Amino acid sequence: MTSYPKEIKFVSNWRKYQKRMLDHLDDYIANRHLHVIPPPGSGKKVLGLEVAIRLNKPTLIVAPTIAIRNQWIQRFCDLFLQVDTVPEWISKDIRNPKFMTAVTFQGLHAACNNLRIQDEEDKLY
């Protein structure tokens, strides 16, 4: 896979701050700076997913916990793909990356240091 499927589209409406940021995304990318610091529950994951789609490059999502990692994937499947099953081009395994890979800080650290860890899904890394 070399790009996100063309039919991906956010199913809802953007919040004002999200729309404003997306309207200027090309400027932020040209400037090589993008910082988003809104409060919890304000739609950062959804915004990040839209940015990934617009950049249309392999995406690595690094989350602090397994629950947050899973939320990234769930939001993507629910709000962009409208599917119940995670596509095969999305991975939770840093040692087996796909076009979109979502991992925890711990999983990334373990892979970089050739350590073995076990996550809640009983999969050894």
Backbone as a chain_set.jsonl record, in Angstrom:
{"seq": "MTSYPKEIKFVSNWRKYQKRMLDHLDDYIANRHLHVIPPPGSGKKVLGLEVAIRLNKPTLIVAPTIAIRNQWIQRFCDLFLQVDTVPEWISKDIRNPKFMTAVTFQGLHAACNNLRIQDEEDKLY", "coords": {"N": [[0.853, -1.187, 0.0], [0.572, 2.185, -0.854], [-0.63, 4.572, -0.389], [-3.287, 6.283, 1.349], [-6.611, 4.945, 1.152], [-8.676, 6.356, -1.372], [-11.358, 6.903, -0.834], [-11.627, 7.61, 1.832], [-13.082, 9.608, 4.308], [-13.953, 12.102, 6.638], [-16.725, 11.711, 8.729], [-18.268, 13.585, 10.029], [-18.826, 17.008, 11.117], [-16.349, 19.559, 11.1], [-14.961, 21.082, 14.005], [-14.774, 24.587, 14.913], [-12.078, 25.442, 15.516], [-10.671, 23.287, 14.477], [-11.286, 23.333, 11.729], [-10.224, 25.82, 11.066], [-7.493, 25.313, 11.504], [-7.044, 23.234, 9.655], [-7.603, 24.577, 7.279], [-5.328, 26.083, 7.011], [-3.322, 24.278, 6.813], [-1.462, 23.648, 4.741], [0.27, 25.856, 4.871], [1.382, 25.504, 7.433], [2.71, 23.096, 7.071], [4.539, 23.793, 5.072], [6.045, 25.532, 6.567], [7.073, 23.77, 8.295], [6.16, 23.335, 10.877], [3.851, 22.374, 13.29], [1.764, 22.636, 15.847], [-0.512, 21.49, 18.134], [-2.542, 22.153, 20.767], [-5.01, 21.757, 22.274], [-7.59, 21.305, 24.827], [-8.373, 18.226, 26.731], [-10.609, 15.963, 25.083], [-11.303, 17.551, 22.939], [-10.984, 16.87, 20.308], [-8.458, 16.193, 19.224], [-7.31, 13.759, 18.325], [-8.899, 13.082, 16.093], [-8.366, 15.269, 14.477], [-5.598, 14.906, 14.117], [-5.661, 12.499, 12.698], [-6.895, 13.325, 10.328], [-4.925, 15.068, 9.375], [-2.887, 13.201, 8.893], [-4.07, 11.744, 6.805], [-4.24, 13.741, 4.841], [-1.526, 14.304, 4.433], [-0.797, 11.898, 3.418], [1.118, 9.804, 3.667], [3.092, 7.042, 4.919], [2.184, 6.405, 8.286], [3.069, 6.913, 11.643], [1.826, 6.484, 14.773], [2.256, 7.389, 18.05], [1.468, 6.56, 21.248], [0.656, 7.172, 24.749], [-0.471, 5.086, 26.242], [-1.931, 1.771, 26.036], [-4.689, 1.903, 25.871], [-5.141, 4.51, 24.828], [-3.75, 4.271, 22.413], [-5.377, 2.362, 21.166], [-7.702, 3.877, 20.978], [-7.036, 5.734, 18.974], [-6.979, 4.096, 16.698], [-9.593, 3.086, 16.756], [-11.149, 5.45, 16.481], [-10.368, 6.182, 13.913], [-11.328, 4.025, 12.369], [-14.094, 4.188, 12.943], [-14.886, 6.91, 12.397], [-13.753, 7.689, 9.98], [-13.374, 5.542, 8.176], [-15.662, 4.065, 8.524], [-16.021, 1.355, 9.345], [-16.225, -1.841, 10.985], [-14.246, -3.666, 11.356], [-10.758, -3.699, 11.749], [-8.684, -2.632, 9.173], [-6.239, -4.528, 7.242], [-4.024, -3.0, 6.692], [-3.427, -1.478, 8.844], [-1.502, -1.409, 11.718], [-0.599, -2.582, 15.01], [1.818, -3.253, 15.812], [5.051, -2.479, 16.162], [7.192, -3.813, 15.169], [6.227, -4.938, 12.951], [5.355, -3.016, 10.896], [2.752, -1.201, 9.168], [0.915, 0.648, 6.635], [-0.39, 2.493, 8.267], [0.618, 2.715, 11.532], [0.146, 2.148, 14.888], [1.379, 2.573, 18.047], [2.555, 2.064, 21.455], [4.46, 4.201, 23.693], [6.043, 2.579, 25.269], [6.128, 0.206, 23.754], [7.514, 1.127, 21.483], [9.934, 1.915, 22.653], [10.806, -0.591, 23.601], [11.152, -1.973, 21.174], [13.166, -0.43, 19.974], [15.249, -0.956, 21.669], [15.587, -3.612, 21.53], [14.086, -5.223, 23.275], [11.82, -7.437, 24.963], [8.402, -7.191, 25.43], [5.149, -7.495, 26.912], [1.895, -6.906, 25.892], [-1.535, -5.93, 26.648], [-2.918, -7.618, 25.01], [-1.652, -9.965, 25.077], [0.494, -10.345, 23.37], [3.73, -10.951, 22.539], [6.422, -8.729, 22.203]], "CA": [[0.0, 0.0, 0.0], [1.406, 3.384, -0.984], [-1.408, 5.759, -0.03], [-4.576, 6.002, 1.985], [-7.694, 4.779, 0.17], [-9.243, 7.64, -1.803], [-12.713, 7.109, -0.316], [-11.635, 7.992, 3.248], [-13.639, 10.944, 4.548], [-14.488, 12.325, 7.977], [-18.18, 11.611, 8.608], [-18.964, 14.619, 10.795], [-18.418, 18.379, 10.806], [-15.185, 20.018, 11.854], [-15.132, 22.178, 14.962], [-14.208, 25.823, 14.353], [-10.618, 25.477, 15.592], [-10.162, 22.256, 13.575], [-11.432, 23.846, 10.369], [-9.239, 26.893, 10.91], [-6.18, 24.704, 11.389], [-6.982, 22.5, 8.394], [-7.568, 25.556, 6.198], [-3.966, 26.619, 6.925], [-2.39, 23.159, 6.937], [-0.366, 23.762, 3.773], [1.22, 26.835, 5.405], [2.086, 24.883, 8.56], [3.616, 22.079, 6.532], [5.621, 24.517, 4.402], [6.839, 26.112, 7.64], [7.572, 22.609, 9.034], [5.746, 23.448, 12.275], [2.434, 22.188, 13.587], [1.564, 22.363, 17.271], [-1.929, 21.52, 18.494], [-2.57, 21.974, 22.214], [-6.322, 21.987, 22.866], [-7.855, 20.511, 26.04], [-8.898, 16.867, 26.529], [-11.957, 15.85, 24.54], [-11.589, 18.579, 21.939], [-10.859, 16.355, 18.954], [-7.075, 16.153, 18.73], [-7.072, 12.522, 17.57], [-9.578, 13.212, 14.804], [-7.585, 16.245, 13.721], [-4.356, 14.24, 13.746], [-5.96, 11.522, 11.653], [-7.123, 14.072, 9.079], [-3.619, 15.541, 8.912], [-2.209, 12.03, 8.331], [-4.692, 11.457, 5.514], [-3.863, 14.786, 3.877], [-0.112, 14.126, 4.107], [-0.841, 10.697, 2.591], [2.38, 9.076, 3.779], [3.021, 6.101, 6.039], [1.938, 7.152, 9.521], [3.369, 6.29, 12.929], [1.15, 7.125, 15.905], [2.845, 6.927, 19.302], [0.531, 6.921, 22.322], [1.195, 6.861, 26.074], [-1.034, 3.861, 26.815], [-2.623, 0.879, 25.109], [-6.053, 2.428, 25.69], [-5.077, 5.659, 23.913], [-3.378, 3.714, 21.107], [-6.576, 1.734, 20.601], [-8.648, 4.948, 20.636], [-6.644, 6.271, 17.665], [-7.426, 3.153, 15.673], [-11.057, 3.024, 16.783], [-11.668, 6.694, 15.898], [-10.127, 6.124, 12.478], [-12.268, 3.066, 11.775], [-15.466, 4.668, 13.112], [-15.185, 8.242, 11.877], [-13.209, 7.914, 8.643], [-13.579, 4.378, 7.313], [-16.993, 3.516, 8.814], [-15.927, -0.103, 9.351], [-16.126, -2.466, 12.301], [-13.025, -4.461, 11.384], [-9.555, -2.925, 11.443], [-8.074, -3.094, 7.917], [-4.935, -5.162, 7.384], [-2.964, -2.024, 6.509], [-3.216, -0.794, 10.118], [-0.777, -2.307, 12.608], [-0.277, -2.191, 16.391], [3.099, -3.909, 16.056], [6.143, -1.67, 15.608], [8.107, -4.71, 14.453], [5.537, -5.31, 11.713], [4.609, -1.801, 10.541], [1.925, -1.152, 7.956], [0.811, 2.037, 6.192], [-0.626, 3.203, 9.529], [1.061, 1.909, 12.667], [-0.111, 2.815, 16.172], [2.096, 1.859, 19.104], [2.743, 2.798, 22.709], [5.836, 4.613, 23.96], [6.717, 1.394, 25.794], [6.384, -0.685, 22.634], [8.566, 1.737, 20.668], [11.163, 1.805, 23.443], [11.208, -2.002, 23.601], [11.645, -2.317, 19.841], [14.439, 0.273, 19.749], [16.268, -1.531, 22.545], [15.531, -5.057, 21.347], [13.52, -5.82, 24.481], [10.546, -8.124, 24.776], [7.362, -6.795, 26.374], [3.873, -8.13, 26.644], [0.808, -5.946, 26.096], [-2.765, -6.513, 27.16], [-3.43, -8.628, 24.089], [-0.779, -11.128, 25.254], [1.371, -10.507, 22.217], [5.101, -10.594, 22.894], [7.186, -7.905, 21.25]], "C": [[0.894, 1.244, 0.0], [0.659, 4.679, -0.666], [-2.682, 5.323, 0.686], [-5.633, 5.798, 0.902], [-8.372, 6.119, -0.127], [-10.61, 7.936, -1.188], [-12.768, 7.504, 1.165], [-12.133, 9.414, 3.385], [-14.194, 10.998, 5.96], [-16.008, 12.439, 7.882], [-18.95, 12.73, 9.309], [-18.538, 15.998, 10.316], [-17.221, 18.754, 11.675], [-15.587, 21.098, 12.849], [-14.412, 23.398, 14.394], [-12.68, 25.822, 14.379], [-10.009, 24.429, 14.648], [-10.188, 22.746, 12.129], [-10.395, 24.93, 10.086], [-7.839, 26.309, 10.705], [-6.023, 23.973, 10.054], [-6.926, 23.433, 7.191], [-6.16, 26.104, 5.969], [-2.903, 25.517, 6.956], [-1.216, 23.263, 5.969], [0.691, 24.754, 4.25], [2.037, 26.238, 6.54], [3.1, 23.863, 8.057], [4.802, 22.746, 5.837], [6.58, 25.115, 5.429], [7.49, 25.031, 8.514], [7.274, 22.692, 10.534], [4.237, 23.243, 12.385], [2.325, 21.774, 15.042], [0.086, 22.528, 17.58], [-2.009, 21.206, 19.988], [-3.945, 22.3, 22.796], [-6.551, 21.052, 24.063], [-8.361, 19.106, 25.711], [-10.332, 16.902, 25.984], [-12.296, 16.823, 23.439], [-11.359, 18.121, 20.505], [-9.462, 16.324, 18.379], [-6.81, 14.9, 17.889], [-7.678, 12.625, 16.175], [-8.812, 14.18, 13.905], [-6.27, 15.621, 13.245], [-4.555, 13.227, 12.634], [-6.199, 12.205, 10.307], [-5.808, 14.591, 8.515], [-2.856, 14.382, 8.27], [-2.758, 11.705, 6.943], [-4.259, 12.48, 4.468], [-2.387, 14.703, 3.495], [0.081, 12.895, 3.222], [0.499, 9.972, 2.511], [2.224, 8.048, 4.889], [3.034, 6.857, 7.37], [2.298, 6.315, 10.731], [2.703, 7.122, 14.015], [1.754, 6.535, 17.164], [1.987, 7.469, 20.436], [1.104, 6.508, 23.68], [0.697, 5.535, 26.669], [-1.682, 3.016, 25.721], [-4.024, 1.405, 24.829], [-6.074, 3.59, 24.703], [-4.68, 5.197, 22.514], [-4.612, 3.126, 20.413], [-7.63, 2.769, 20.22], [-8.317, 5.552, 19.276], [-7.185, 5.381, 16.554], [-8.944, 3.113, 15.593], [-11.682, 4.274, 16.159], [-11.516, 6.665, 14.374], [-11.137, 5.206, 11.793], [-13.704, 3.582, 11.827], [-15.758, 5.925, 12.303], [-14.66, 8.522, 10.475], [-13.51, 6.765, 7.69], [-14.993, 3.82, 7.405], [-16.993, 1.993, 8.675], [-15.824, -0.602, 10.785], [-14.828, -3.257, 12.465], [-11.839, -3.601, 10.981], [-8.919, -3.485, 10.162], [-6.674, -3.661, 8.142], [-3.783, -4.169, 7.215], [-2.769, -1.121, 7.725], [-2.596, -1.801, 11.081], [-0.655, -1.705, 14.005], [1.114, -2.702, 16.762], [4.222, -3.139, 15.38], [7.136, -2.529, 14.838], [7.486, -5.25, 13.157], [4.692, -4.116, 11.266], [3.829, -1.961, 9.246], [1.836, 0.314, 7.529], [0.476, 2.952, 7.368], [-0.243, 2.245, 10.654], [0.853, 2.729, 13.931], [0.506, 1.962, 17.271], [2.113, 2.698, 20.377], [4.203, 3.235, 22.812], [6.649, 3.405, 24.412], [7.061, 0.416, 24.667], [7.495, -0.17, 21.74], [9.913, 1.612, 21.364], [11.694, 0.369, 23.41], [11.793, -2.396, 22.249], [13.001, -1.678, 19.571], [15.582, -0.329, 20.557], [16.274, -3.051, 22.517], [15.082, -5.786, 22.617], [12.229, -6.522, 24.126], [9.591, -7.62, 25.852], [6.077, -7.513, 25.995], [2.774, -7.103, 26.893], [-0.453, -6.672, 26.511], [-3.346, -7.59, 26.258], [-2.555, -9.883, 24.095], [0.085, -11.4, 24.029], [2.77, -10.068, 22.638], [5.72, -9.765, 21.785], [8.639, -8.248, 21.386]], "O": [[1.853, 1.331, 0.767], [1.252, 5.757, -0.673], [-3.089, 4.163, 0.633], [-5.555, 6.418, -0.158], [-8.607, 6.916, 0.782], [-10.979, 9.101, -1.038], [-13.858, 7.713, 1.699], [-11.678, 10.317, 2.682], [-14.831, 10.052, 6.423], [-16.522, 13.181, 7.046], [-20.173, 12.803, 9.185], [-17.96, 16.139, 9.238], [-17.101, 18.325, 12.823], [-16.451, 21.928, 12.564], [-13.556, 23.277, 13.517], [-12.047, 26.162, 13.38], [-8.941, 24.662, 14.081], [-9.212, 22.585, 11.397], [-9.774, 24.959, 9.024], [-7.093, 26.761, 9.836], [-4.985, 24.083, 9.401], [-6.276, 23.121, 6.193], [-5.834, 26.54, 4.865], [-1.716, 25.803, 7.11], [-0.08, 22.987, 6.354], [1.885, 24.522, 4.057], [3.25, 26.439, 6.607], [4.218, 23.784, 8.568], [5.941, 22.309, 5.997], [7.785, 25.194, 5.188], [8.339, 25.325, 9.356], [8.036, 22.184, 11.356], [3.456, 23.863, 11.663], [2.749, 20.682, 15.419], [-0.498, 23.579, 17.32], [-1.599, 20.131, 20.426], [-4.02, 23.073, 23.752], [-5.781, 20.116, 24.276], [-8.732, 18.82, 24.573], [-11.144, 17.745, 26.365], [-13.456, 16.921, 23.038], [-11.523, 18.912, 19.576], [-9.294, 16.42, 17.163], [-6.155, 14.981, 16.85], [-7.027, 12.286, 15.187], [-8.638, 13.927, 12.713], [-5.882, 15.796, 12.09], [-3.722, 13.107, 11.735], [-5.754, 11.714, 9.27], [-5.599, 14.558, 7.303], [-2.243, 14.556, 7.217], [-1.996, 11.425, 6.018], [-3.946, 12.117, 3.334], [-2.029, 14.998, 2.355], [0.989, 12.845, 2.392], [0.95, 9.581, 1.434], [1.32, 8.165, 5.716], [3.788, 7.813, 7.554], [1.892, 5.159, 10.844], [2.98, 8.313, 14.159], [1.767, 5.316, 17.335], [1.802, 8.679, 20.568], [1.937, 5.605, 23.757], [1.374, 4.936, 27.504], [-1.944, 3.499, 24.62], [-4.495, 1.362, 23.693], [-6.941, 3.644, 23.83], [-5.226, 5.691, 21.527], [-4.851, 3.366, 19.23], [-8.37, 2.575, 19.256], [-9.225, 5.853, 18.501], [-7.778, 5.865, 15.589], [-9.517, 3.107, 14.504], [-12.639, 4.169, 15.393], [-12.418, 7.072, 13.642], [-11.724, 5.562, 10.771], [-14.45, 3.431, 10.86], [-16.768, 5.993, 11.602], [-15.078, 9.493, 9.844], [-13.859, 6.989, 6.531], [-15.469, 3.175, 6.471], [-17.838, 1.416, 7.99], [-15.392, 0.122, 11.681], [-14.372, -3.488, 13.585], [-11.899, -2.865, 9.996], [-8.648, -4.683, 10.08], [-6.005, -3.315, 9.116], [-2.652, -4.494, 7.578], [-2.045, -0.128, 7.661], [-3.103, -2.912, 11.241], [-0.614, -0.485, 14.169], [1.53, -2.587, 17.914], [4.33, -3.148, 14.154], [7.841, -2.035, 13.958], [8.149, -5.931, 12.375], [3.463, -4.19, 11.255], [4.189, -2.739, 8.362], [2.607, 1.14, 8.017], [0.998, 4.064, 7.457], [-0.721, 1.112, 10.714], [1.324, 3.862, 14.035], [0.194, 0.779, 17.406], [1.739, 3.871, 20.378], [5.071, 2.713, 22.113], [7.794, 3.223, 23.997], [8.162, -0.135, 24.634], [8.333, -0.948, 21.285], [10.911, 1.248, 20.743], [12.889, 0.147, 23.213], [12.816, -3.078, 22.189], [13.887, -2.316, 19.002], [16.746, -0.222, 20.172], [16.886, -3.698, 23.367], [15.629, -6.828, 22.979], [11.616, -6.23, 23.099], [9.923, -7.619, 27.038], [5.946, -8.062, 24.901], [2.714, -6.497, 27.963], [-0.443, -7.888, 26.703], [-4.176, -8.387, 26.695], [-2.694, -10.752, 23.234], [0.369, -12.552, 23.7], [2.961, -8.924, 23.05], [5.566, -10.056, 20.599], [9.476, -7.681, 20.684]]}, "num_chains": 1, "name": "protein.A"}
